[in-house]
Amino acid sequence: MERPITNRLRVAPRSVTVSCVRRLGPAALGVFLLSSVGCGRGPFWKFPEIQIERCSAVDFMFVIDNSESMEIHQANLRANFQPFIEGIESTLDDVDDLHVGVITTDAYRGNPSQCQQLGALVTSTDGPGATVVECGPFAEGQRYMTEEDDLTEAFNCAANVGTEGNREEKPMDAMRKALYPSTGWWRDCNAGFIRDDALLVNVIITDESDGEPIPGSTRDVSQPADWFGSVTQAKGIESNAVIVSLLNGVTPECPFTDPAFDGANIAEFTNMFTHGFVGGICQPDYGELFERAVEGIDEACTEFHRELGPRP
């Protein structure tokens, strides 16, 4: 059964159990009136109970465009990672369970052969603009980084993905594939990374569009509502995710010269979230955007919605 989307739900007290959803359509309302037990707990369906409490774990997923125009932007991201993660660690000082992972916008050639898949975590790098190096397995023996790693050093290794990627980037398709268990490659390459009980922070950096494809293209033709639905389904509620997007054509500082470089669709997706932050990819310093994102991550962590029991 499709899970109800409780977009921008606000409940002030912590440790409050929310057992019904107000936004019922006509059909759902009819069943509600016929139910012998209130708040939709009749014989026809069952909503999950939600407890609001501060998060204890955070999963950071960086979707990095590895096409030929991205060298300077990748370097900017790596230069800004240390103050970003230090801001997270000082603000969320009671959160000591971090996962950090990098994926690219194509089937990344630097990875081991079984993980040269769109959406697979990067553990080794190759190609122009990148140093050929093994970055993982990381400190805990996984393909993602944890607080046991020197996060700045480990991230700078994995995020140096180079610029030999496919010119038709698929950042949103990569994001969706990374979120969900799939075929054997996912279990080999991404298992354990994204957790049900962790806040998701998704950082997307691309100077390309991800909208309607050009003729003959193999690009994912899904749209912002589809991307939003995928994240919401993965996290149970949209406010359990923080989206940070660095794009072209969405700020006066970073205009686009061709529709192929217009990040409007990804910006629309980002702004669907309570905690969504959009910045220009061409800015010389990402610090201001990341500072705002740290505040948003702290807020999202404070009001984390934890499902009680299995999903329906």
C-alpha positions as CSV (number, residue, x, y, z in Angstrom):
1,M,0.0,0.0,0.0
2,E,1.2,3.4,-0.8
3,R,2.5,5.3,2.2
4,P,0.8,8.6,3.0
5,I,3.0,11.6,2.5
6,T,2.9,13.9,5.5
7,N,4.6,16.9,3.9
8,R,5.9,19.6,6.3
9,L,4.3,18.0,9.3
10,R,5.1,19.9,12.5
11,V,4.6,18.6,16.0
12,A,6.4,20.6,18.7
13,P,6.8,18.2,21.6
14,R,9.4,15.5,21.5
15,S,8.5,11.8,22.2
16,V,4.9,12.4,20.9
17,T,3.2,9.5,19.2
18,V,1.4,10.4,16.0
19,S,-1.1,7.7,15.1
20,C,-3.3,9.4,12.5
21,V,-2.8,11.5,9.4
22,R,-5.1,14.4,8.9
23,R,-4.9,14.8,5.2
24,L,-7.4,12.1,4.2
25,G,-8.9,12.1,0.7
26,P,-12.7,11.5,0.3
27,A,-12.3,7.7,-0.1
28,A,-10.0,7.4,3.0
29,L,-12.4,9.6,4.9
30,G,-15.3,7.3,4.1
31,V,-13.4,4.3,5.4
32,F,-12.4,6.4,8.5
33,L,-16.0,7.0,9.3
34,L,-16.9,3.3,9.0
35,S,-13.9,2.2,11.1
36,S,-14.6,0.8,14.5
37,V,-11.3,2.1,15.8
38,G,-10.4,5.8,15.4
39,C,-7.6,7.4,13.4
40,G,-7.7,5.0,10.5
41,R,-7.0,1.9,12.6
42,G,-10.0,0.0,11.1
43,P,-9.9,-3.3,9.3
44,F,-8.8,-1.8,6.0
45,W,-5.4,-0.3,6.6
46,K,-3.0,0.6,9.3
47,F,-0.8,3.8,9.5
48,P,2.6,3.5,11.1
49,E,3.0,5.1,14.5
50,I,5.6,7.9,14.5
51,Q,7.7,9.0,17.5
52,I,9.4,12.4,17.3
53,E,12.9,12.4,18.9
54,R,16.3,13.8,18.2
55,C,18.2,11.7,15.6
56,S,21.1,9.6,16.7
57,A,22.6,8.8,13.3
58,V,23.1,10.7,10.0
59,D,23.8,9.3,6.5
60,F,25.5,11.7,4.1
61,M,25.2,10.9,0.4
62,F,27.2,13.1,-2.0
63,V,26.1,12.8,-5.7
64,I,29.1,14.3,-7.6
65,D,29.0,15.0,-11.3
66,N,32.1,13.5,-12.8
67,S,31.8,15.0,-16.4
68,E,34.5,17.0,-18.1
69,S,33.3,20.4,-17.0
70,M,33.4,19.7,-13.3
71,E,37.1,19.9,-12.3
72,I,36.9,23.3,-10.6
73,H,33.6,22.5,-8.9
74,Q,34.8,19.2,-7.5
75,A,37.9,21.0,-6.1
76,N,35.6,23.6,-4.5
77,L,33.5,20.9,-2.9
78,R,36.5,19.1,-1.4
79,A,37.9,22.4,-0.1
80,N,34.6,23.1,1.7
81,F,34.0,19.6,3.1
82,Q,36.2,20.0,6.2
83,P,34.4,23.1,7.6
84,F,31.1,21.5,6.6
85,I,31.7,18.3,8.5
86,E,33.3,20.1,11.4
87,G,30.2,22.2,11.6
88,I,28.1,19.1,11.7
89,E,30.2,17.5,14.4
90,S,30.1,20.6,16.6
91,T,26.4,21.3,16.1
92,L,25.2,17.7,16.4
93,D,27.6,16.9,19.3
94,D,25.3,14.2,20.6
95,V,25.4,12.3,17.2
96,D,28.3,10.0,16.9
97,D,27.1,7.6,14.2
98,L,27.9,9.0,10.8
99,H,27.9,7.3,7.4
100,V,29.5,9.3,4.5
101,G,29.4,8.0,0.9
102,V,30.1,9.3,-2.6
103,I,28.4,8.3,-5.8
104,T,28.9,9.7,-9.3
105,T,26.5,10.5,-12.2
106,D,27.5,7.5,-14.3
107,A,28.7,3.9,-13.9
108,Y,32.0,4.9,-12.4
109,R,35.0,3.3,-14.1
110,G,37.3,3.8,-11.1
111,N,35.4,1.3,-8.9
112,P,36.1,-2.5,-8.9
113,S,34.4,-4.2,-11.8
114,Q,31.4,-5.5,-9.8
115,C,30.7,-1.9,-8.6
116,Q,31.0,-0.1,-11.9
117,Q,27.3,0.6,-11.6
118,L,25.2,3.8,-11.5
119,G,24.6,4.6,-7.9
120,A,27.4,2.4,-6.5
121,L,29.6,3.9,-3.7
122,V,33.1,5.1,-4.8
123,T,36.0,3.4,-3.1
124,S,38.7,3.9,-5.7
125,T,39.3,6.6,-8.3
126,D,40.6,6.8,-11.9
127,G,40.6,9.0,-15.0
128,P,41.6,12.5,-15.9
129,G,41.5,14.9,-13.0
130,A,41.7,12.1,-10.5
131,T,44.5,10.3,-8.8
132,V,44.4,6.5,-9.4
133,V,44.2,5.4,-5.8
134,E,42.4,3.0,-3.5
135,C,40.4,4.9,-1.0
136,G,38.5,2.1,0.7
137,P,37.5,-0.2,2.3
138,F,37.4,2.5,5.0
139,A,38.2,2.3,8.7
140,E,35.3,-0.1,9.6
141,G,35.8,-2.2,6.5
142,Q,32.9,-0.8,4.6
143,R,32.5,1.0,1.3
144,Y,31.3,4.1,3.1
145,M,33.1,6.3,5.6
146,T,32.3,6.5,9.3
147,E,33.3,8.6,12.3
148,E,36.2,6.1,12.7
149,D,37.8,7.6,9.6
150,D,39.7,10.9,9.2
151,L,36.6,12.1,7.3
152,T,38.3,15.0,5.6
153,E,41.1,12.8,4.3
154,A,38.9,9.9,3.3
155,F,36.3,12.2,1.6
156,N,38.9,14.1,-0.3
157,C,40.1,10.8,-1.7
158,A,36.7,9.4,-2.7
159,A,35.4,12.7,-3.9
160,N,38.3,13.2,-6.3
161,V,36.3,11.3,-9.0
162,G,37.8,13.0,-12.0
163,T,36.2,14.3,-15.2
164,E,36.0,11.3,-17.5
165,G,32.3,10.6,-16.8
166,N,29.6,10.2,-19.3
167,R,28.6,13.6,-20.8
168,E,24.9,12.8,-20.2
169,E,24.8,12.9,-16.4
170,K,22.2,11.1,-14.4
171,P,22.4,12.5,-10.9
172,M,18.8,11.8,-9.9
173,D,18.8,8.3,-11.3
174,A,22.0,7.6,-9.4
175,M,20.5,9.0,-6.2
176,R,17.4,6.7,-6.5
177,K,19.4,3.6,-7.3
178,A,21.7,4.3,-4.3
179,L,18.7,4.5,-1.9
180,Y,17.1,1.1,-2.6
181,P,18.2,-2.5,-2.5
182,S,18.5,-3.8,-6.1
183,T,20.2,-6.7,-7.8
184,G,23.4,-8.3,-6.6
185,W,25.6,-5.3,-7.2
186,W,23.7,-3.2,-4.6
187,R,24.3,-5.8,-1.9
188,D,28.0,-6.0,-2.9
189,C,28.5,-2.2,-3.2
190,N,26.0,-0.3,-1.0
191,A,24.7,-2.6,1.7
192,G,24.4,-1.0,5.1
193,F,25.0,2.6,3.9
194,I,21.4,4.0,4.0
195,R,19.6,3.2,7.3
196,D,15.9,3.5,8.1
197,D,16.6,5.0,11.5
198,A,19.1,7.7,10.3
199,L,18.6,11.2,9.0
200,L,19.5,11.4,5.3
201,V,21.6,14.4,4.1
202,N,21.8,14.3,0.3
203,V,24.3,16.7,-1.4
204,I,23.9,17.0,-5.2
205,I,26.5,18.9,-7.2
206,T,26.1,19.1,-11.0
207,D,26.4,21.7,-13.7
208,E,23.9,19.9,-15.9
209,S,20.2,19.5,-16.2
210,D,18.4,16.3,-15.4
211,G,15.1,17.0,-17.1
212,E,13.6,16.0,-20.5
213,P,16.2,14.0,-22.5
214,I,17.5,14.9,-25.9
215,P,16.4,12.6,-28.8
216,G,18.1,9.3,-28.6
217,S,19.1,9.9,-25.0
218,T,19.1,7.1,-22.3
219,R,18.6,9.7,-19.5
220,D,16.1,9.0,-16.8
221,V,12.9,10.8,-17.9
222,S,11.5,11.0,-14.4
223,Q,10.6,14.4,-12.9
224,P,10.9,16.2,-9.6
225,A,7.7,14.6,-8.2
226,D,9.1,11.2,-8.9
227,W,12.4,12.0,-7.2
228,F,10.6,13.5,-4.2
229,G,8.5,10.3,-3.9
230,S,11.5,8.1,-4.0
231,V,13.2,9.9,-1.1
232,T,10.0,10.2,0.9
233,Q,9.3,6.5,0.5
234,A,12.9,5.7,1.6
235,K,12.7,7.9,4.7
236,G,9.1,7.5,5.7
237,I,8.5,11.3,5.7
238,E,10.1,14.1,3.8
239,S,11.4,16.0,6.8
240,N,13.7,13.0,7.6
241,A,15.8,14.1,4.6
242,V,17.9,17.2,4.0
243,I,18.7,18.1,0.4
244,V,21.5,20.4,-0.6
245,S,21.9,21.1,-4.3
246,L,24.6,23.1,-6.1
247,L,23.4,23.9,-9.6
248,N,23.5,26.1,-12.7
249,G,20.8,28.5,-13.7
250,V,19.1,28.8,-10.3
251,T,20.9,31.9,-8.9
252,P,21.8,35.2,-10.5
253,E,25.5,34.4,-10.0
254,C,25.4,31.2,-12.0
255,P,23.3,31.8,-15.2
256,F,23.1,29.0,-17.8
257,T,24.0,29.6,-21.4
258,D,22.1,26.5,-22.7
259,P,19.0,24.7,-21.5
260,A,21.1,21.6,-21.1
261,F,22.9,23.4,-18.2
262,D,19.7,24.5,-16.4
263,G,19.3,23.0,-13.0
264,A,15.7,24.1,-12.6
265,N,14.2,20.6,-12.2
266,I,16.6,19.6,-9.5
267,A,16.0,23.0,-7.8
268,E,12.3,22.3,-7.9
269,F,12.8,18.9,-6.3
270,T,15.1,20.4,-3.6
271,N,12.5,23.0,-2.7
272,M,9.8,20.4,-2.2
273,F,11.6,19.5,1.1
274,T,11.1,21.3,4.4
275,H,14.9,21.2,4.7
276,G,16.0,22.0,1.1
277,F,18.9,24.3,0.2
278,V,19.8,25.5,-3.3
279,G,23.0,27.3,-4.2
280,G,24.9,28.2,-7.4
281,I,27.6,25.8,-8.4
282,C,29.9,28.5,-9.8
283,Q,30.2,30.3,-6.5
284,P,33.9,30.6,-5.4
285,D,33.0,29.4,-1.9
286,Y,30.2,27.0,-0.8
287,G,30.7,28.0,2.8
288,E,27.5,30.2,3.2
289,L,25.3,27.5,1.7
290,F,26.8,24.8,3.9
291,E,26.4,27.0,7.0
292,R,22.7,27.3,6.3
293,A,22.5,23.5,5.6
294,V,24.1,22.8,9.0
295,E,21.4,24.8,10.7
296,G,18.8,22.8,8.7
297,I,20.4,19.5,9.5
298,D,20.3,20.4,13.2
299,E,16.6,21.3,12.9
300,A,15.8,18.2,11.0
301,C,17.6,16.1,13.6
302,T,15.7,17.7,16.4
303,E,12.4,16.7,14.9
304,F,13.3,13.3,13.5
305,H,10.3,11.1,12.9
306,R,11.0,7.5,13.9
307,E,8.6,4.8,12.8
308,L,7.6,2.4,15.6
309,G,7.4,-1.2,14.3
310,P,7.6,-2.4,10.7
311,R,6.2,-0.4,7.8
312,P,2.8,-1.4,6.5
